[in-house]
Amino acid sequence: MLGDPDFQHEINLNLNIRSLRPSATLVINERSNELMAQGRRIYKLGLGQSPFPVPGHVVKALQENAFQKDYLPVKGLPQLREAICGFYEIHAGVQHDPTYTIIGPGSKELLFLLQLVYYGELVIPTPSWVSYAPQARIIGRNIHWVPTQKENKWLLMPDELEKLCSADPTCPRLLILNYPNNPTGYTYTDTELKAIAAVARRYKVIVVADEIYGLLHHRQQHHSIASYYPEGTILSGGLSKWCGAGGWRLGTFSFPRALAWLADSIAVAASESFTSTSAPIQYAAVHAFLPDERMDDYLNRASAILNTLGKKCNDLINLSGINNPDPDGGFYLFPDFSMFAGKLREKGIFTSTQLAETILEETGVALLPGTSFGRPEGEMTLRLSYVNFDGKAAMDAALHEPANDAFIEKYCGITLESIKVLTNWFTRL
């Protein structure tokens, strides 16, 4: 039995899973809640969850469809898949066939199945979202981290991708490109996307464009790499970030016709795992993806609030002496406090994990270390999520008040207080 390849494969999978820790974002949220239950004052900057309520007309659609009880097709409700294709035609400038669009219980599940059915190496720019690499490890896929630099806003540079691909031109690869990015808040210019698309096309790299934060771009229209590399790009999205419905667990993958075989393979795996996504939520989601002035207004208010708040938080961070560029979208900052490395060593802090734990213990500010996102342990990077405020109150107020500095002080004051506590800790070192 010990020599049986299937048995050895099972052992390897078990070891892969046993060597992993739970998702860092969920761990920090649970630990924050535990400390709060003990009476500690905790500033929750760890979990990246939209603070805004689900749009009212989408909630109403869910209520009206609560009676829907039948299993839906594995790939998803046909009218929802049609709405998603129309959505991407408007927002990404690409035309997809609903036949090759798949609905899943969160984009995380779809990404897992994609890595399960595709045989290629996973390519991830670092820093990256915490679950990409662990999923690959669970499945047993090879992972190649592509380094990025602070001077380039932690973005993947085309020459780095070229360097990797040219070393082994025929290797099948799956590149995950997330933007606006979690954990940095930065995004790509059109010029950068065109250059990355050219490299990906040259080496037949499949790109997963994780654009879950795309509609939360702060100052301009979001652009998709799918418009420059349509035949090789899978568009990944869902309701969690721009629609405030993380707990609804609805994610989407939209494939070009050239990758129909891959979409069909995922559907087979889905049929043997989650079967289909919740029927009432799929019916309600149609109303989120269809063109609607109410949704446009919702997104405009959310982006205006996050734009002003993100810049305000970053200004406070930079008062500590670092130079962190303002975020482009989403609701994250990824400052590098390495300039304090000498003073931190005097406190016995040598890693970003130790830094985050010390800050939580001494100030109550909950953050995630850069190492959770693939950065070196000795680099003093931290991710903070600036959404620990009453999103409903802020959105309601934004109906009749401009989202200026005074607005942020009034409705997002707890977030600003959190940042001040954090920066005061550094300036006292």
SULKAFEN-V681085 format. One record per residue. N is the residue number from 1. RES is the residue in one small letter. PHI is phi in whole degrees, 0 to 359 (none if undefined). PSI is psi in degrees with one decimal (none if undefined). BURIAL is b if it has 9 or more other C-alpha atoms within 8 Angstrom, else e. Layout:
# SULKAFEN-V681085
n:res:phi:psi:burial
N:RES:PHI:PSI:BURIAL
N:RES:PHI:PSI:BURIAL
This chain:
# SULKAFEN-V681085
n:res:phi:psi:burial
1:m:none:-36.7:e
2:l:296:-26.2:e
3:g:271:-4.2:e
4:d:291:122.4:e
5:p:302:-38.8:e
6:d:296:-39.1:e
7:f:294:-42.4:b
8:q:294:-38.0:b
9:h:298:-40.9:e
10:e:296:-40.1:e
11:i:299:-44.5:e
12:n:299:-42.6:b
13:l:296:-41.5:b
14:n:297:-41.0:e
15:l:294:-37.9:e
16:n:301:-44.0:b
17:i:287:-42.9:b
18:r:294:-23.1:e
19:s:277:-7.9:e
20:l:266:154.8:e
21:r:256:160.8:e
22:p:301:158.8:e
23:s:308:129.7:e
24:a:299:-36.5:b
25:t:293:-37.8:b
26:l:287:-36.6:b
27:v:297:-45.3:b
28:i:293:-33.0:b
29:n:292:-43.6:b
30:e:293:-40.0:e
31:r:293:-39.0:e
32:s:300:-43.3:b
33:n:295:-37.9:e
34:e:296:-43.5:e
35:l:294:-37.5:b
36:m:295:-37.6:b
37:a:294:-23.2:e
38:q:276:-0.4:e
39:g:95:5.0:e
40:r:283:146.3:e
41:r:276:112.0:e
42:i:241:133.3:b
43:y:257:109.5:b
44:k:273:91.1:b
45:l:251:18.0:b
46:g:265:-49.2:b
47:l:276:131.4:b
48:g:268:78.6:b
49:q:241:132.2:b
50:s:303:133.7:b
51:p:276:-10.1:b
52:f:273:146.7:b
53:p:290:157.0:b
54:v:296:136.2:b
55:p:309:140.2:b
56:g:303:-39.8:e
57:h:288:-24.0:e
58:v:283:-38.8:b
59:v:298:-43.0:b
60:k:299:-40.0:b
61:a:296:-35.9:b
62:l:294:-43.1:b
63:q:300:-41.0:e
64:e:287:-18.0:e
65:n:249:16.4:b
66:a:298:-23.2:e
67:f:284:-14.2:e
68:q:294:118.3:e
69:k:233:-7.6:e
70:d:278:150.4:e
71:y:299:137.7:e
72:l:261:167.5:b
73:p:305:149.8:e
74:v:305:-44.6:b
75:k:288:-17.5:b
76:g:123:167.8:b
77:l:302:124.8:b
78:p:305:-44.2:e
79:q:291:-26.0:e
80:l:288:-42.0:b
81:r:296:-36.4:b
82:e:294:-42.0:b
83:a:296:-38.6:b
84:i:294:-40.6:b
85:c:296:-40.2:b
86:g:295:-37.6:b
87:f:300:-46.3:b
88:y:287:-27.1:b
89:e:295:-36.9:b
90:i:284:-48.2:e
91:h:267:-20.4:e
92:a:241:-10.6:b
93:g:72:25.9:b
94:v:234:150.3:b
95:q:252:122.9:e
96:h:239:155.9:b
97:d:268:128.1:b
98:p:305:-24.3:b
99:t:301:-28.9:e
100:y:251:26.6:b
101:t:249:136.1:b
102:i:235:136.4:b
103:i:255:132.7:b
104:g:226:169.9:b
105:p:282:67.3:b
106:g:101:143.5:b
107:s:293:-23.2:b
108:k:300:-42.6:b
109:e:294:-40.5:b
110:l:294:-38.9:b
111:l:296:-39.0:e
112:f:298:-45.2:b
113:l:293:-35.0:b
114:l:300:-45.4:b
115:q:292:-27.6:b
116:l:291:-41.8:e
117:v:267:-18.6:b
118:y:262:139.3:e
119:y:266:3.8:e
120:g:273:171.7:b
121:e:285:139.2:b
122:l:272:125.6:b
123:v:250:123.2:b
124:i:229:122.5:b
125:p:293:143.3:b
126:t:247:129.3:b
127:p:280:153.3:b
128:s:216:166.8:b
129:w:305:147.8:e
130:v:292:-19.4:b
131:s:260:-11.3:e
132:y:302:-57.3:b
133:a:293:-44.4:b
134:p:302:-36.1:b
135:q:299:-43.7:b
136:a:297:-37.9:b
137:r:293:-40.1:b
138:i:301:-43.3:b
139:i:282:-26.5:b
140:g:97:22.8:b
141:r:275:152.6:b
142:n:287:141.8:b
143:i:239:132.8:b
144:h:238:112.7:e
145:w:278:128.5:b
146:v:259:118.7:b
147:p:291:146.4:b
148:t:234:168.1:b
149:q:238:145.1:e
150:k:303:-37.4:e
151:e:296:-22.3:e
152:n:257:21.7:e
153:k:60:33.0:b
154:w:59:26.5:b
155:l:263:150.8:b
156:l:292:126.0:b
157:m:266:139.0:b
158:p:305:-36.0:b
159:d:293:-29.6:e
160:e:291:-40.4:b
161:l:293:-40.4:b
162:e:299:-43.3:b
163:k:300:-43.6:e
164:l:295:-50.2:e
165:c:291:-38.1:b
166:s:292:-23.2:e
167:a:292:-26.8:e
168:d:210:79.6:e
169:p:298:-25.9:e
170:t:264:-2.5:e
171:c:294:126.5:e
172:p:290:133.3:b
173:r:225:149.4:b
174:l:237:111.9:b
175:l:260:126.9:b
176:i:260:120.1:b
177:l:241:107.1:b
178:n:252:122.9:b
179:y:197:144.6:b
180:p:315:143.1:b
181:n:271:141.5:b
182:n:253:109.0:b
183:p:250:2.6:b
184:t:269:-28.6:b
185:g:85:5.2:b
186:y:258:159.3:b
187:t:223:175.7:b
188:y:262:149.5:b
189:t:279:165.0:e
190:d:302:-41.8:e
191:t:300:-43.0:e
192:e:293:-40.8:b
193:l:295:-41.0:b
194:k:298:-40.9:b
195:a:292:-41.8:b
196:i:294:-40.5:b
197:a:299:-39.2:b
198:a:296:-41.8:b
199:v:294:-44.7:b
200:a:299:-41.5:b
201:r:295:-40.8:b
202:r:299:-36.7:e
203:y:252:11.0:b
204:k:57:38.8:b
205:v:283:131.4:b
206:i:277:128.1:b
207:v:253:128.3:b
208:v:261:107.9:b
209:a:273:95.8:b
210:d:278:95.0:b
211:e:248:36.3:b
212:i:298:-23.6:b
213:y:259:7.5:b
214:g:303:-38.4:b
215:l:278:0.6:e
216:l:252:28.5:b
217:h:294:135.4:b
218:h:282:-36.1:b
219:r:231:-10.2:e
220:q:208:175.0:e
221:q:292:134.1:e
222:h:288:140.0:b
223:h:242:142.9:b
224:s:251:141.2:b
225:i:296:-20.0:b
226:a:297:-24.7:b
227:s:286:-17.3:b
228:y:253:-18.3:b
229:y:218:60.1:b
230:p:295:-34.4:b
231:e:287:-16.6:b
232:g:238:13.6:b
233:t:245:130.1:b
234:i:260:122.8:b
235:l:271:121.8:b
236:s:250:130.4:b
237:g:207:-162.8:b
238:g:165:-167.0:b
239:l:257:-7.3:b
240:s:293:-40.3:b
241:k:263:-57.0:b
242:w:281:-17.0:b
243:c:249:1.5:b
244:g:67:20.5:b
245:a:242:50.2:b
246:g:302:-41.3:b
247:g:287:-11.0:e
248:w:286:-24.0:e
249:r:56:68.1:b
250:l:227:117.3:b
251:g:238:162.1:b
252:t:224:142.6:b
253:f:236:128.5:b
254:s:239:122.6:b
255:f:252:147.6:b
256:p:285:162.1:b
257:r:301:-32.8:b
258:a:296:-21.5:e
259:l:250:25.6:b
260:a:302:-36.8:b
261:w:299:-33.4:e
262:l:285:-39.8:b
263:a:299:-42.3:b
264:d:293:-36.2:b
265:s:295:-40.5:b
266:i:295:-38.7:b
267:a:298:-38.3:b
268:v:297:-47.0:e
269:a:297:-37.9:b
270:a:296:-37.3:b
271:s:295:-23.6:b
272:e:258:3.5:e
273:s:237:-80.5:e
274:f:265:-4.7:e
275:t:68:-64.7:e
276:s:195:159.1:b
277:t:278:152.3:b
278:s:317:125.4:e
279:a:297:-50.1:b
280:p:302:-37.5:b
281:i:290:-37.2:b
282:q:295:-43.6:b
283:y:298:-40.3:b
284:a:292:-36.9:b
285:a:296:-24.8:b
286:v:308:-39.6:b
287:h:284:-16.6:b
288:a:279:-33.1:b
289:f:268:-17.5:b
290:l:285:148.2:b
291:p:301:131.9:e
292:d:200:129.5:e
293:e:298:-31.7:e
294:r:295:-38.6:e
295:m:290:-38.5:b
296:d:299:-43.1:e
297:d:295:-42.3:e
298:y:302:-48.3:b
299:l:293:-37.3:b
300:n:297:-42.7:e
301:r:292:-43.3:b
302:a:299:-45.6:b
303:s:294:-38.6:b
304:a:296:-43.3:b
305:i:297:-48.4:b
306:l:292:-34.6:b
307:n:299:-52.5:b
308:t:293:-42.5:b
309:l:294:-44.2:b
310:g:299:-42.7:b
311:k:293:-40.3:b
312:k:296:-44.9:b
313:c:297:-41.2:b
314:n:293:-36.4:b
315:d:301:-42.1:e
316:l:294:-40.8:b
317:i:300:-43.8:b
318:n:290:-16.2:b
319:l:295:-19.7:e
320:s:284:-8.4:b
321:g:113:-8.4:e
322:i:273:170.0:b
323:n:235:85.7:e
324:n:259:120.4:b
325:p:298:151.0:e
326:d:297:146.4:e
327:p:291:154.6:b
328:d:264:-26.3:b
329:g:188:178.6:b
330:g:69:-148.5:b
331:f:212:46.8:b
332:y:230:153.0:b
333:l:232:149.2:b
334:f:225:66.5:b
335:p:287:149.3:b
336:d:251:114.2:b
337:f:260:26.5:b
338:s:297:-21.4:e
339:m:297:-17.5:e
340:f:263:9.9:e
341:a:304:-41.4:b
342:g:299:-48.6:e
343:k:292:-34.0:e
344:l:293:-38.6:b
345:r:299:-34.6:b
346:e:297:-25.8:e
347:k:269:3.3:e
348:g:81:22.1:e
349:i:254:116.1:b
350:f:239:-9.1:b
351:t:225:161.8:b
352:s:292:-29.5:b
353:t:295:-46.5:b
354:q:298:-36.5:b
355:l:296:-49.1:b
356:a:297:-41.0:b
357:e:293:-39.1:e
358:t:293:-42.7:e
359:i:297:-42.5:b
360:l:298:-44.5:b
361:e:293:-41.1:e
362:e:270:-22.7:e
363:t:236:-20.1:b
364:g:85:3.8:b
365:v:274:117.4:b
366:a:267:120.5:b
367:l:227:171.5:b
368:l:245:139.6:b
369:p:285:152.9:b
370:g:301:-29.3:b
371:t:297:-25.1:b
372:s:294:-18.5:b
373:f:250:17.5:b
374:g:93:6.1:b
375:r:275:158.9:b
376:p:300:144.5:e
377:e:302:-38.1:b
378:g:282:-5.7:e
379:e:275:126.3:b
380:m:272:55.0:b
381:t:266:147.2:b
382:l:223:144.6:b
383:r:254:132.5:b
384:l:234:143.2:b
385:s:249:115.6:b
386:y:267:56.9:b
387:v:231:22.7:b
388:n:270:65.7:b
389:f:216:170.9:b
390:d:283:96.4:b
391:g:293:-33.2:b
392:k:293:-44.6:b
393:a:298:-41.1:e
394:a:293:-43.5:b
395:m:294:-39.9:b
396:d:297:-42.5:e
397:a:293:-33.1:e
398:a:291:-9.0:b
399:l:293:-28.7:e
400:h:225:3.7:e
401:e:233:139.8:e
402:p:289:143.2:e
403:a:277:67.8:b
404:n:261:-171.4:e
405:d:300:-40.1:b
406:a:296:-39.1:e
407:f:299:-45.7:b
408:i:296:-42.4:b
409:e:301:-37.9:b
410:k:283:-43.5:e
411:y:254:-15.2:b
412:c:235:27.2:b
413:g:300:-33.7:b
414:i:295:-34.6:e
415:t:293:-45.0:b
416:l:298:-39.9:b
417:e:300:-40.9:e
418:s:300:-45.1:b
419:i:294:-39.8:b
420:k:296:-40.5:b
421:v:299:-42.5:b
422:l:296:-50.4:b
423:t:291:-31.5:b
424:n:297:-35.0:b
425:w:297:-42.2:b
426:f:292:-42.6:b
427:t:291:-18.7:e
428:r:272:-5.4:e
429:l:301:none:e
